[in-house]
Amino acid sequence: MSKVEQLRNFNNFGEAILNKLKEYDSVIQNQSLQQDKILTEISNQVEIVRKQAEEVVKSSSSPVKIAVMGEFKATKTTVLGSLLGYAGMLPDSRVAATGNVTHLNIVQVKGSQPTEFKFSVKYFNQNEIDKCLDFIVEELVVQAKAQLPTTQIDSLRKCTSKDPKDPDVWQNIIQWYDEVKNYDKTPGLENAIQELVVFVESYLRYNNLCGQSLPIDNATHAYAGLQLPNDPRSILDIKKFEQFPPEDKEQFPKFLQATFPLIRRINVEVKVSDQIWDLSSIQEANKLVLLDLPGLGADKSELRDRFVNVHEMENVQTILLLTYGPRPGSTTNNEIIDLLRKQRKNQNLDDFILVGVGRFDDLPGAEVGIDKLLSNTEQLTEHKIFDEIPALRKVIENSRKLTKGNDEQRIVFMSAFAALEYLRKNLDSTIKIATPTVLENLNIFQKHFPDLNEKWQQLSERLKKSEPDSILVTWLDAFTKDGGLSRLRYLLENHVATHGLEQLYKDVNVKVQTLVKEQQNLAQKVNNPSLAKLLASENPKLRNQQKALNLMQQPKN
């Protein structure tokens, strides 16, 4: 039986239990099981079973999810744009552009047509707001221990120890800020405190949005509204907050920026032509979702970004880590892995990870090193290449560490602009592959990249003659062909087919086993001798309860 069929069986199992509970509800109707301690326990257990069955149904029909993570400078969003055949619909730049999670729900369409996007914004519900507040405070406390008095740290903790639904909790944090704002602090702690205050101010002004989804019916609004301000402090200036009603279409971008801290994710339905990206090889997967997660390392929303990253990673089967080519020694991705390992302690994350070296075309010292190597007629080896281009050695070492050296085939050198240029040359000329702004930058990129790309190609050909089995040849050939686009697509498709569905099955199976256990707990409570004695009484108020509980005597499994 295939994993898809097993997932379908899990879904049917959960649905059968929910249907049985509906029968139970119809018998109980508006009556309460609060007449006896045993009946109360059964009522509570029924709700536990219901919640777990709903989770099984939801997860067994969920798509395979691929998370794209990395530093904000690694052009993650542009890489995704090249994958989908259209770049520039979401902010992306060499400074922090957007701190939002973006769910790209891929829908395959037939024929030659441009990629289409449909946007909506989903806000944190109250429970998620509470968790995010706790996360920000705990992270801030760690930073503040050596810089703020213990009394102030304890005061902050007391603020969040109360029920977050109490308005005083949020006002007390503002008061706490007034007390500590004049203390000497490092820039990092100052940013963290400002971020906390912005989160609080946003909640106080816009808590009516909790749990809501709003359509974004204008692509221009989506881009402008999700773009962080150029001034790194402007989003932290709480005095600039204004009340922007979402129904005011002209002010909608400002509304999105003002409510930024409360945004859970951006949902985007993406219709991709099979001539741009043929996904027939993974049709067995229910659907495919690409998650563009906030790049770490941005001062404006670092703590909130960490929270949403961890929150979104709970149900991900594949992780594409984009490293930053121009800074090969960066440890940001190691921090991401540490976050993931803390969250998923019982799973071997090594099997989840693919590594893309982003902006490989900007590798430091590469062109000078290549020129020197090509001018030498001696036999070329990997060792000689690494000696002349130390940054190349470094990015490969870091990539191998991220994959734990398990599989060098999980690594790809990437250039998002080179990939877009490949699409521009090879797709139907009527299909637009980027916004005018991105195309303008692509034209600038093309003024210098072809020469560099040709040099990398010559280097690969020379190495192939002396070391034909070198993995470096594989990586460079893929890069010089189309910026690594074809190789990245292959890695993603293969990983979904071989690992993604398997991992999704494992994740759902854990939930199914929990459901079976809760069913058994319910059966034990229903078969309790004390309950039989209670129901044996001729109390007419118990007759419907008895009928309903009989429905639960043998829960289907």
C-alpha positions as CSV (number, residue, x, y, z in Angstrom):
1,M,0.0,0.0,0.0
2,S,1.4,3.4,-1.0
3,K,1.9,6.2,1.5
4,V,-0.8,8.2,-0.2
5,E,-3.3,5.3,0.3
6,Q,-2.2,5.0,3.9
7,L,-2.8,8.7,4.4
8,R,-6.2,8.3,2.8
9,N,-7.0,5.5,5.3
10,F,-6.0,7.7,8.2
11,N,-8.3,10.4,6.9
12,N,-11.2,7.9,6.7
13,F,-10.5,6.7,10.2
14,G,-10.6,10.2,11.6
15,E,-13.8,11.0,9.7
16,A,-15.5,7.8,10.9
17,I,-14.8,8.8,14.5
18,L,-16.1,12.4,14.0
19,N,-19.3,11.0,12.4
20,K,-19.8,8.8,15.4
21,L,-19.4,11.8,17.7
22,K,-22.0,13.7,15.6
23,E,-24.4,10.9,16.4
24,Y,-23.5,11.2,20.0
25,D,-24.1,15.0,19.9
26,S,-27.5,14.6,18.2
27,V,-28.7,12.4,21.0
28,I,-27.3,14.5,23.8
29,Q,-28.4,17.7,22.1
30,N,-28.5,20.5,24.7
31,Q,-28.4,18.2,27.7
32,S,-25.4,18.2,30.0
33,L,-23.4,15.3,31.4
34,Q,-22.6,17.3,34.5
35,Q,-24.9,15.3,36.8
36,D,-22.1,13.0,38.1
37,K,-18.3,13.0,38.3
38,I,-18.1,9.9,36.0
39,L,-20.3,11.5,33.4
40,T,-18.3,14.7,33.6
41,E,-15.1,12.7,33.0
42,I,-16.7,11.0,30.0
43,S,-17.8,14.4,28.6
44,N,-14.3,15.7,28.9
45,Q,-12.8,12.6,27.3
46,V,-15.3,12.8,24.4
47,E,-13.9,16.3,23.6
48,I,-10.3,15.0,23.8
49,V,-11.2,12.3,21.3
50,R,-13.0,14.8,19.1
51,K,-10.0,17.2,19.1
52,Q,-7.6,14.5,18.2
53,A,-9.8,13.1,15.4
54,E,-10.0,16.5,13.9
55,E,-6.2,16.8,14.0
56,V,-5.9,13.4,12.2
57,V,-8.3,14.5,9.5
58,K,-6.6,17.8,9.0
59,S,-3.0,16.5,9.0
60,S,-3.8,13.4,6.8
61,S,-5.2,15.6,4.1
62,S,-2.5,18.3,4.4
63,P,0.0,19.0,1.6
64,V,3.7,18.2,1.7
65,K,5.4,21.3,3.0
66,I,8.8,22.6,1.9
67,A,10.2,25.4,4.1
68,V,12.7,27.8,2.6
69,M,14.9,29.3,5.3
70,G,18.1,31.3,5.6
71,E,19.6,34.7,6.1
72,F,17.5,37.6,4.8
73,K,20.3,38.5,2.4
74,A,20.2,35.2,0.6
75,T,17.4,36.3,-1.8
76,K,15.1,33.6,-0.7
77,T,12.0,35.2,-2.2
78,T,13.7,35.7,-5.6
79,V,14.8,32.1,-5.6
80,L,11.1,31.1,-5.0
81,G,10.1,33.5,-7.8
82,S,12.4,31.7,-10.2
83,L,11.0,28.3,-9.1
84,L,7.4,29.5,-9.8
85,G,8.2,31.4,-13.0
86,Y,7.6,34.9,-11.7
87,A,9.7,37.1,-9.4
88,G,8.9,40.3,-7.6
89,M,5.4,39.7,-6.3
90,L,6.7,39.8,-2.7
91,P,9.4,42.1,-1.3
92,D,13.0,40.9,-1.5
93,S,16.2,42.9,-1.2
94,R,19.7,42.9,0.2
95,V,18.4,44.3,3.4
96,A,15.6,42.9,5.5
97,A,12.5,43.2,3.3
98,T,9.7,41.2,4.9
99,G,9.4,39.3,8.2
100,N,6.3,37.4,7.3
101,V,5.7,33.7,6.7
102,T,4.4,33.2,3.2
103,H,2.4,30.1,2.3
104,L,2.7,29.5,-1.4
105,N,0.0,26.9,-2.2
106,I,1.0,25.5,-5.6
107,V,-1.8,24.7,-8.1
108,Q,-0.6,23.1,-11.4
109,V,-2.3,24.3,-14.6
110,K,-1.9,23.2,-18.2
111,G,-0.7,25.2,-21.2
112,S,1.4,28.2,-21.9
113,Q,0.3,30.9,-19.4
114,P,2.0,33.2,-16.9
115,T,2.1,32.4,-13.2
116,E,-0.9,33.9,-11.3
117,F,-1.0,34.9,-7.6
118,K,-4.0,35.4,-5.2
119,F,-3.2,36.9,-1.8
120,S,-4.7,36.9,1.7
121,V,-3.4,37.7,5.1
122,K,-4.0,35.6,8.2
123,Y,-3.6,37.1,11.7
124,F,-2.5,35.3,14.9
125,N,-5.4,34.0,17.0
126,Q,-5.4,34.8,20.7
127,N,-3.6,31.7,21.7
128,E,-0.8,32.4,19.2
129,I,-0.6,36.0,20.4
130,D,-0.1,34.8,24.0
131,K,2.6,32.3,22.9
132,C,4.4,34.9,20.9
133,L,4.4,37.4,23.8
134,D,5.8,34.7,26.1
135,F,8.5,33.9,23.5
136,I,9.6,37.5,23.0
137,V,9.7,38.2,26.8
138,E,11.7,35.0,27.5
139,E,14.2,35.9,24.8
140,L,14.4,39.5,26.0
141,V,15.0,38.4,29.6
142,V,18.0,36.3,28.5
143,Q,19.6,39.4,26.8
144,A,18.7,41.7,29.7
145,K,20.2,39.8,32.6
146,A,23.6,41.5,32.4
147,Q,22.2,44.9,31.6
148,L,19.1,45.6,33.6
149,P,18.5,45.5,37.4
150,T,17.0,42.2,38.6
151,T,13.9,44.1,39.9
152,Q,13.1,45.3,36.4
153,I,13.5,41.8,34.9
154,D,11.3,40.3,37.6
155,S,8.8,43.1,37.0
156,L,8.6,42.2,33.3
157,R,8.1,38.5,34.1
158,K,5.3,39.4,36.4
159,C,3.6,41.3,33.6
160,T,3.3,38.2,31.5
161,S,2.5,35.8,34.3
162,K,-1.1,37.0,34.3
163,D,-3.8,36.2,31.9
164,P,-2.8,37.9,28.6
165,K,-6.5,38.5,27.9
166,D,-6.4,41.0,30.8
167,P,-5.8,44.5,29.3
168,D,-3.8,45.4,32.3
169,V,-1.1,43.0,31.2
170,W,-0.4,44.9,28.1
171,Q,-0.6,48.3,29.7
172,N,1.8,47.2,32.4
173,I,4.4,46.3,29.7
174,I,4.1,49.9,28.3
175,Q,4.6,51.2,31.9
176,W,7.6,48.9,32.3
177,Y,9.1,50.3,29.1
178,D,8.8,53.8,30.4
179,E,10.8,52.7,33.5
180,V,13.7,51.1,31.6
181,K,13.9,53.2,28.4
182,N,16.6,55.5,29.9
183,Y,18.9,52.7,31.1
184,D,22.2,52.1,29.1
185,K,21.6,49.2,26.8
186,T,23.4,47.5,23.9
187,P,21.8,48.0,20.5
188,G,20.7,44.4,20.5
189,L,18.8,44.7,23.8
190,E,17.4,48.1,22.7
191,N,16.0,46.6,19.5
192,A,14.5,43.7,21.5
193,I,12.7,46.0,23.9
194,Q,11.5,48.2,21.1
195,E,10.2,45.1,19.3
196,L,8.3,44.0,22.4
197,V,6.7,47.5,22.7
198,V,5.7,47.6,19.1
199,F,4.1,44.1,19.5
200,V,2.1,45.3,22.5
201,E,1.1,48.6,20.8
202,S,-0.1,46.7,17.7
203,Y,-2.2,44.3,19.8
204,L,-3.8,47.1,21.9
205,R,-4.8,48.9,18.7
206,Y,-5.7,45.9,16.5
207,N,-6.6,43.0,18.7
208,N,-10.0,42.8,16.9
209,L,-8.1,41.2,14.0
210,C,-7.1,38.1,16.0
211,G,-7.9,34.9,14.1
212,Q,-9.2,36.8,11.0
213,S,-8.2,36.3,7.4
214,L,-8.4,39.3,5.0
215,P,-8.1,39.2,1.2
216,I,-5.5,41.3,-0.5
217,D,-7.2,42.0,-3.8
218,N,-4.4,44.1,-5.3
219,A,-0.9,42.8,-6.0
220,T,0.6,46.3,-5.7
221,H,-0.9,46.6,-2.2
222,A,0.5,43.2,-1.3
223,Y,4.0,44.2,-2.2
224,A,3.8,47.7,-0.7
225,G,2.1,46.6,2.5
226,L,4.5,43.7,3.2
227,Q,7.6,45.8,2.5
228,L,9.3,46.8,5.7
229,P,10.3,50.5,5.9
230,N,13.8,51.4,4.6
231,D,14.5,53.2,7.9
232,P,15.4,50.3,10.3
233,R,14.0,52.2,13.2
234,S,10.8,53.5,11.7
235,I,8.8,50.3,12.3
236,L,9.9,50.6,16.0
237,D,8.7,54.1,16.4
238,I,5.5,53.5,18.2
239,K,4.4,57.1,18.0
240,K,3.9,56.7,14.2
241,F,1.1,54.1,14.7
242,E,-2.2,55.2,13.3
243,Q,-5.6,53.5,13.0
244,F,-5.9,52.4,9.4
245,P,-9.3,50.7,8.6
246,P,-8.8,47.7,6.3
247,E,-11.8,48.8,4.3
248,D,-10.0,51.9,3.2
249,K,-8.4,50.5,0.0
250,E,-6.1,53.5,-0.5
251,Q,-4.6,53.1,3.0
252,F,-4.5,49.2,2.9
253,P,-0.7,49.0,2.5
254,K,-0.2,51.2,5.6
255,F,-2.8,49.1,7.4
256,L,-0.7,45.9,6.6
257,Q,2.5,47.6,7.9
258,A,0.8,48.9,11.0
259,T,-0.5,45.4,11.8
260,F,2.7,43.6,10.8
261,P,3.6,42.2,14.3
262,L,0.2,40.4,14.5
263,I,0.4,38.8,11.0
264,R,0.5,35.0,11.3
265,R,1.2,34.4,7.6
266,I,0.5,35.5,4.1
267,N,-1.4,32.9,2.1
268,V,-0.8,32.9,-1.7
269,E,-2.5,30.6,-4.1
270,V,-0.1,30.2,-7.0
271,K,-1.2,28.8,-10.4
272,V,1.9,27.5,-12.2
273,S,1.9,26.3,-15.8
274,D,3.3,22.9,-16.4
275,Q,5.5,24.5,-19.1
276,I,7.2,26.6,-16.3
277,W,7.5,23.8,-13.7
278,D,6.1,20.4,-14.5
279,L,5.1,18.8,-11.2
280,S,3.7,15.6,-12.6
281,S,6.4,13.6,-10.8
282,I,4.9,14.4,-7.4
283,Q,1.2,14.3,-8.2
284,E,0.8,11.7,-5.5
285,A,1.4,14.3,-2.9
286,N,-1.9,15.8,-1.9
287,K,-0.7,19.3,-2.8
288,L,2.6,21.1,-2.6
289,V,3.2,24.1,-0.3
290,L,6.4,26.2,-0.3
291,L,6.9,28.3,2.8
292,D,9.0,31.4,2.5
293,L,10.0,31.9,6.2
294,P,11.4,35.2,7.6
295,G,15.2,35.5,7.1
296,L,17.0,35.6,10.4
297,G,19.4,38.4,11.3
298,A,17.0,41.4,10.8
299,D,17.0,43.8,13.8
300,K,13.5,45.0,13.1
301,S,11.6,41.9,14.1
302,E,14.2,39.3,15.1
303,L,12.3,37.8,18.1
304,R,8.9,37.7,16.4
305,D,10.6,36.2,13.3
306,R,12.1,33.5,15.4
307,F,8.8,32.6,16.9
308,V,7.0,32.4,13.6
309,N,9.8,30.3,12.1
310,V,9.6,27.8,15.0
311,H,5.8,27.8,14.9
312,E,5.7,27.1,11.2
313,M,8.3,24.3,11.3
314,E,6.0,22.0,13.3
315,N,4.6,20.3,10.2
316,V,7.3,20.6,7.6
317,Q,8.7,17.6,5.7
318,T,11.5,19.2,3.7
319,I,13.8,22.2,4.6
320,L,15.7,24.2,2.0
321,L,18.4,26.1,3.8
322,L,19.8,29.0,1.7
323,T,23.2,30.1,2.8
324,Y,24.7,33.5,1.9
325,G,27.4,33.2,-0.8
326,P,29.0,36.6,-0.2
327,R,29.6,35.7,3.5
328,P,30.6,32.0,3.5
329,G,31.5,31.9,7.2
330,S,28.1,33.0,8.4
331,T,26.6,30.9,11.3
332,T,23.0,32.1,10.9
333,N,21.9,28.7,9.4
334,N,23.5,26.9,12.3
335,E,21.3,29.0,14.6
336,I,18.3,27.9,12.5
337,I,19.2,24.3,12.8
338,D,19.6,24.7,16.6
339,L,16.1,26.1,16.8
340,L,14.7,23.2,14.8
341,R,16.6,20.6,16.9
342,K,15.1,22.1,20.1
343,Q,11.6,21.9,18.6
344,R,11.9,18.4,17.0
345,K,14.0,16.6,19.5
346,N,12.8,13.1,18.6
347,Q,13.5,13.5,14.8
348,N,16.7,13.2,12.8
349,L,16.7,16.6,11.0
350,D,19.6,15.5,8.7
351,D,17.1,13.7,6.5
352,F,15.0,16.9,6.1
353,I,17.7,19.3,4.8
354,L,18.6,20.5,1.3
355,V,21.2,23.2,1.0
356,G,21.3,26.0,-1.6
357,V,24.2,28.4,-1.7
358,G,22.4,31.6,-2.5
359,R,24.0,34.4,-4.5
360,F,26.8,32.1,-5.5
361,D,27.6,34.6,-8.3
362,D,28.8,37.0,-5.6
363,L,31.3,34.5,-4.0
364,P,34.2,36.7,-2.7
365,G,37.4,36.6,-4.7
366,A,36.0,34.0,-7.2
367,E,36.6,35.8,-10.5
368,V,40.2,36.7,-9.6
369,G,40.9,33.1,-8.5
370,I,39.3,31.7,-11.6
371,D,41.4,33.9,-13.9
372,K,44.6,32.8,-12.2
373,L,43.6,29.1,-12.4
374,L,42.6,29.3,-16.1
375,S,45.9,31.1,-17.0
376,N,47.8,28.1,-15.6
377,T,48.2,25.2,-18.0
378,E,48.9,22.6,-15.3
379,Q,46.4,19.9,-14.5
380,L,43.5,21.3,-12.4
381,T,42.4,19.6,-9.2
382,E,39.9,20.4,-6.5
383,H,42.7,21.2,-4.1
384,K,44.2,23.8,-6.4
385,I,40.8,25.4,-6.9
386,F,40.2,25.7,-3.2
387,D,43.7,27.2,-2.7
388,E,42.9,30.0,-5.1
389,I,39.3,30.5,-4.1
390,P,39.2,30.0,-0.3
391,A,35.6,31.2,-0.2
392,L,34.5,28.2,-2.3
393,R,36.1,25.8,0.1
394,K,34.3,27.6,3.0
395,V,30.8,27.4,1.4
396,I,31.3,23.8,0.6
397,E,32.5,23.0,4.1
398,N,29.5,24.8,5.6
399,S,27.1,23.1,3.3
400,R,28.5,19.7,4.2
401,K,28.1,20.5,7.9
402,L,24.5,21.4,7.4
403,T,23.8,18.1,5.7
404,K,26.0,16.3,8.2
405,G,28.1,15.1,5.2
406,N,25.4,12.5,4.6
407,D,24.6,13.3,1.0
408,E,26.5,15.8,-1.2
409,Q,23.8,15.4,-3.8
410,R,21.6,17.6,-1.5
411,I,23.6,20.7,-2.3
412,V,23.1,23.2,-5.1
413,F,24.8,26.4,-6.1
414,M,22.2,29.1,-6.8
415,S,21.8,32.4,-8.6
416,A,18.2,33.6,-8.7
417,F,18.9,36.1,-11.4
418,A,20.7,33.6,-13.6
419,A,17.7,31.3,-13.2
420,L,15.4,34.1,-14.2
421,E,17.5,34.9,-17.3
422,Y,17.3,31.2,-18.2
423,L,13.5,31.4,-18.0
424,R,13.4,34.6,-20.0
425,K,15.4,32.9,-22.8
426,N,13.5,29.6,-22.8
427,L,9.9,30.3,-22.1
428,D,7.3,31.7,-24.6
429,S,8.1,35.4,-25.1
430,T,4.5,36.2,-24.1
431,I,5.0,34.8,-20.6
432,K,6.3,37.5,-18.2
433,I,8.8,36.2,-15.7
434,A,9.1,39.2,-13.3
435,T,7.9,42.6,-12.4
436,P,9.4,45.6,-14.2
437,T,11.6,46.4,-11.2
438,V,13.1,42.9,-11.1
439,L,13.6,42.9,-14.9
440,E,15.5,46.2,-14.6
441,N,17.8,44.6,-12.0
442,L,18.1,41.5,-14.2
443,N,19.3,43.6,-17.1
444,I,22.0,45.2,-14.9
445,F,23.0,41.7,-13.7
446,Q,23.3,40.5,-17.3
447,K,25.9,43.2,-18.0
448,H,28.6,41.3,-16.1
449,F,27.3,37.8,-15.3
450,P,27.7,36.1,-18.7
451,D,31.5,36.6,-18.6
452,L,31.8,35.2,-15.0
453,N,29.5,32.3,-15.9
454,E,31.6,31.4,-18.8
455,K,34.7,31.4,-16.6
456,W,33.0,29.0,-14.1
457,Q,32.1,26.8,-17.1
458,Q,35.7,26.7,-18.4
459,L,36.9,25.9,-14.8
460,S,34.4,23.0,-14.6
461,E,35.4,21.6,-18.0
462,R,39.1,21.7,-17.0
463,L,38.4,19.9,-13.7
464,K,36.2,17.3,-15.4
465,K,39.2,16.2,-17.5
466,S,41.4,15.6,-14.5
467,E,38.8,14.6,-11.9
468,P,35.6,13.5,-13.8
469,D,33.9,12.1,-10.7
470,S,34.3,15.3,-8.7
471,I,31.1,16.5,-7.1
472,L,32.3,20.0,-7.7
473,V,31.9,19.4,-11.4
474,T,28.2,18.4,-10.8
475,W,27.6,21.6,-8.8
476,L,29.3,23.9,-11.2
477,D,27.6,22.4,-14.3
478,A,24.2,22.9,-12.7
479,F,25.1,26.4,-11.8
480,T,26.4,27.5,-15.2
481,K,23.4,25.9,-17.0
482,D,20.6,27.9,-15.4
483,G,21.7,29.3,-12.1
484,G,21.0,25.9,-10.4
485,L,17.3,26.1,-11.2
486,S,16.9,22.7,-12.8
487,R,19.0,21.0,-10.1
488,L,17.0,22.7,-7.3
489,R,13.7,21.6,-8.9
490,Y,15.0,18.0,-9.2
491,L,16.2,18.0,-5.6
492,L,12.8,19.3,-4.3
493,E,10.7,16.9,-6.4
494,N,12.9,13.9,-5.5
495,H,12.9,14.8,-1.8
496,V,9.1,15.2,-1.8
497,A,8.7,11.8,-3.5
498,T,11.2,9.9,-1.4
499,H,11.2,11.6,2.0
500,G,8.4,14.2,2.1
501,L,5.5,11.7,1.8
502,E,7.2,9.3,4.1
503,Q,7.7,11.9,6.8
504,L,4.2,13.2,6.4
505,Y,3.0,9.6,6.9
506,K,5.1,9.3,10.1
507,D,3.9,12.6,11.4
508,V,0.2,11.6,10.9
509,N,0.8,8.1,12.2
510,V,1.9,9.6,15.6
511,K,-1.4,11.5,15.8
512,V,-3.4,8.4,14.8
513,Q,-1.7,6.4,17.6
514,T,-2.6,9.1,20.1
515,L,-6.2,9.0,18.8
516,V,-6.4,5.2,19.3
517,K,-5.1,5.7,22.9
518,E,-7.7,8.3,23.7
519,Q,-10.4,6.1,22.2
520,Q,-9.3,3.3,24.6
521,N,-9.4,5.8,27.5
522,L,-12.9,6.7,26.5
523,A,-14.0,3.0,26.3
524,Q,-12.6,2.4,29.8
525,K,-14.6,5.3,31.2
526,V,-17.8,4.2,29.4
527,N,-17.4,0.6,30.7
528,N,-16.8,1.8,34.3
529,P,-18.9,-0.4,36.7
530,S,-19.9,2.7,38.6
531,L,-21.4,4.2,35.5
532,A,-23.4,1.0,34.9
533,K,-24.8,1.3,38.4
534,L,-25.7,5.0,37.8
535,L,-27.4,4.3,34.5
536,A,-29.3,1.3,36.1
537,S,-31.3,3.8,38.1
538,E,-34.6,4.8,36.5
539,N,-33.8,8.5,36.4
540,P,-35.5,9.7,33.2
541,K,-32.9,12.4,32.8
542,L,-30.2,9.8,32.2
543,R,-32.0,7.9,29.4
544,N,-30.6,10.0,26.6
545,Q,-27.2,10.0,28.2
546,Q,-27.4,6.2,28.3
547,K,-28.3,6.0,24.7
548,A,-25.5,8.4,23.7
549,L,-22.9,6.5,25.8
550,N,-24.0,3.2,24.2
551,L,-22.9,4.7,20.9
552,M,-19.5,5.2,22.3
553,Q,-19.2,1.6,23.7
554,Q,-17.2,0.3,20.8
555,P,-15.5,3.3,19.1
556,K,-14.4,2.4,15.5
557,N,-10.7,1.9,15.1
